[in-house]
Amino acid sequence: MSEFGTALPHPVRDDALIARLKTRRSAPAQELAAPGPSAAELETILEIGLRTPDHGKLFPWRLVVIGSETRARWVGELEALAATDKERAVLRKLATPPATVMVISAPVESAKVPRWEQELSAGALCMNLEHAANAHGYAVSWITDWYAYDARARELLGLAEGEVVAGFVHVGTAAEALLERPRPVMADKVRRLP
């Protein structure tokens, strides 16, 4: 990590990065398998994630790296909270990937920075983690599920009052090639003003 006040290099064109971003695709979390990132790779992925834009330098988020022991315990406890077979089935998304980072939006009281901007920063952090993991050669799934919103599950996950799960960023190796999915038509979503 660069020291505060250090001059950073100017961006340069990176055709490989452009090509990768043009084909970015989420992987099904329940199909992510080993290998996952090494400890050193995960540290770099986290470091890149923490470079997320943050209006006001409030750092209105926190990360929880979920280890295998905690993952197994949470899945077992969440199974007991699940009300339907579908809710139990989606727990595979949490149980299967070799690495998971829970990104928590933790807004800070600020007269200058609206809560919405702080929540957007947490979402941007999820995307930075995804890009960083992809750059290391891993497939990623950024999702939430019912347990991100269930009051009993929120307590289990250690969320404080006012905090919300911005996403579970699951990282691993795709079991199969990822297939393209429908994308928006640019003309339908982009308005160009003179």
N, C-alpha and C positions, 0 to 999 in steps of 0.2 A: 504494500500500500504506500502511495506517495505521501510524503510529509506535507503538512499544511503549508501553503505558500509556495510550493515547488512549481516551477513552470512545467506544464504538461505539453506533450507533442501535439502539433496540429493534426486534425484528421486527414488521412490520405485515402484515396480511392482503393477499395478492397473488393475486387470482382468476385472473389470466392465467397465473401460475406454476403454480397448482394445476391448471388445465386442461391445461397442457403436460405436467406430470408424470403426469397421469392417462392421457395418450396416448403416453407415451414409448415409443419403439420403436427397436431397433437396425437399422441398414441393412446390407445385404450389403457387406462391404469391397471386393470386386472390382467392385462397381457404383458406387462413389463416384467422382465426377468433379469437374472444376473448375466453378465456382470453389471454392477452399478459403479458409481464413481468411487475411487480410492479416497482415503482420508485427505490426502493432499489435493486431489481434484475437487472434492467437496468444499474444502477450505477456499479454493480459488473461486468456485461457483458462488459461495456465500459472499466473498469479498466483492465480486462483480455485482451481485445483487444489491449490496449496500451502497453502491454508487448511484442509486436511484435518485432522480430529481425530487427535491423536497423544498417547496417554497417555505422559506423561513428557518431552515435548518432545525426543524423541530424533531425530525426522526420519528414520525408518528406511527410507528409500527415496531413489531418485534418478531423474531424468528425462533421457532422451536424445531430442532433437528430430532426426528423421532427415531430412536434406536430400536433394535429388534425386540428387546425385552418389553419396552413400553408399548410398542406396536401390538404385540401379542396380548398384553394385558388389556389395552384399550379395546381391541377387537372383541375379546371375550366379554368385557363389561358392556360394550355397545350392543352385542348380540342380545344381552338380557334386556336392554332398553327398547330394542326394535319391536315395533308393533305389527309389522307385516312381513311376509316372506320376501317381498321386494326390498324392504329396508334391510333385512338380513343379507340378501344377495349382494347389495351394493357394498357391503363391508369387504368384499374381495378386493375392491379398489384400494382399500387401505391396507389390507393384509398382504398383498402380493408384491408390490414394488420393492426393489432392494434399498432404495433411499427415498425418504420423504421429508420435506421441509414444510412445516405449517407456518404460514405467514399470517400474522395477526395485525389487523388495523387497530391501532391504539391512539386515537386522536388526543391531542394536547389542547388544553384551553388556550385560546389565542384570540386577541382582538383583531389581529392582522390577517391571520390565515384561516379561511372558512373550513369547517369540518369536511365539506365535500372535497376540497383540494387535498386534504390530508388522506382521505379515503382513496382518492385517485392515486396518490403516491404509493399506497400499499399495493394497489393493483399493478402499478408500474414496476414495483419490486418483484412481484410474481413473474411478470414478463421478462425482466432482466435475468432472473434465475433460469427461466426457460431458455432464453438465448444462450446464456453461459453454459448450461448443461448440453445444449445442442452443439455448441462450439467444441465441447470435449468429446463429441461423438455419441452422445446418449439421446435416447428418446425421452419425451417428457409428456406428462399429463397434468394440467393445472385445473383442478376441479374443487368444488365443494359438494357436499351431499347433505342429507337430512340431519346428520349429527353436528353439522356446523351451526344449525339453527335451533335444535332441540335444547330446551333449558337445562334438562338433566345432563345431557351430553356436554353442553358448554362448561358445566361445572367440572365434569370429568376431565375435559381438555385443559382446564386451568385458566379459563378466560375470566378476566376481571370485569367489573361493571363498566359498560361503555365500549368494551372491546368486541370485535367481530372477526371471524375467520375470513380473511381475504381470499385464501385458497390453500389447498394442500397441493404442493408441487411435488409430484411423484417422478422419480428419475430411475431409469434402468435401460435395458436393451430391449428393443421391440422384438417380440417373438416372431413376427412376420413383417414383410414389407408393408409400409404404410401406404394406403391408397388415397388418391386425391378425392376430395369431397367437393360439393358445390360451393362456389365462391360468389360473392355479390358481383353484379354487373356494375362496373365503375360509373357508367352514365346514370345509373339509378341512385347512386349514393354520393356522387361528387358534383357539386355545383361550382362552376367557375365564374367569378365576377370579373368584369373588365377593370 
